[in-house]
């Protein structure tokens, strides 16, 4: 018999707002999940997200098109962006990757994360005696 499991990462989310300073309609996206070529889909919502809030357990990788290897911006848990115009890029961002952990050194986008936020701590060892 098949089963369908639901993620238990309840703190892995990002709230998107249609206007600066967290005003207007809000859409919450849950992760871990990739949102490629992001579509909000609500009637009357413009073609841009203007502000956002990152959940307490989310790491958000923002990038253009499908080029997640070339991450443009990384947002970290609890980060609030009152106006996306202030993000350190002139690129058009249209895709998000939500994760419940920072990237590992071997993963796409790690270099962009490390440039902005420093290298995350190494992964925990599962066995006390493991190298």
N, C-alpha and C positions, 0 to 999 in steps of 0.2 A: 504494500500500500504506500502510495506517495505521501510525502509530508511537505509542507511549506513553512519554512522558518522565517520569523520576523526578527530583524535586527534589534538588539537591546541597547544600542548606543543612543540613548535618549538625549544626551547633551551634544550630539553632533548635528548641528543645524546652522543655517544662516538665514537671517531675515532680510528680505529685499524690500525697499521702499521706493515708491514712484517719485517722490520729491525729496529735496535736500532736508537735512535735519530731522530725519526719521518721520517725515510727514506723509500724508496721503495713504493710499492703500498699502498693505503689507502682505507679502507672500513668504511663507516659511518653507525652505527646502531642507529635507532631512538627508543625512548621510550615514555611513559612507555611500557615496554615489557620484557618478560623473554626470554632469549636465552639459552636453555638447551642443553648441549652437543654441543657447538658452532661449527658450520661448516661454513667455509668461502666460499668454493665452487668454487673459481676461479682456473683455470688451472695454474699450476706453483707456486701457493702460497704454501709455506711450511706448516708444521704442527704446527706452533707456531705463536702467535702474539708477537712481540718483544718490541713494544712501543705503548703508547696510550695517547690520550687527552680527557678529560671529558668536555662535554659542560657546558655552564654557568648555566643551570637549571637542571643538571642531578646528581643523586646520583647512584653510580654503586656498586652493591654488587657482588663480585666475589667469587665463591665457586667451590668445586669439585663435579662432578656428579650432583645428584639431592638433595644434602644435604644443601639446602639454610638455614636451621636452624643453621647450623654450619658455618656461614660465615667466610671465611678465610681473606678477605681483603675488606674494604670499601674505595671507592674513592669518592671525593667530587667535587662540581662544580669548574671548572677551573683547576683542578689538571692535571699536566702533568707528565707522567712517561716515561723518556727517555729510560729506559731499564727495562723490567719486572723482570729481574734477581735481581734487587734491592728491589723488594717488600718483606715485612717482613713475608715470609713464604717459606717453602720448599715443600709445597703441590703442586700437579698438579692442576691448575685451568682450568676448561673447560666449565664453565657456567657463564653467567652474568644475572643480573636482573637490569634493568634500571628503575629508579623511578624519578618522578619530585618533590620529597620531601624526607626529612630524615625519617627514620623509627619511628613509634610510639613505646612506651615501650611495648605494647602488641604484637608486630609483630616479626616474626622470624628474627633473625639476629641483633636485637636491642642491645644485650649485646656486640657483637663484635664491633658494631658502637660506642657505648658509651666508650668502652675501648680505642679506637683509637682517637676519635674526641670529646669526652664528650657528655653528653646528649643534644639532640636538645631542643629548647624551646618548652613549651607545646603548643598544638594546640590552635588556636584562637577561642574565643567564638563567636558563631553565633548571639546570642542575648545579648545585653548589661546587662540585669539583670540575665542571666543564671549563676548558680553556677559553 
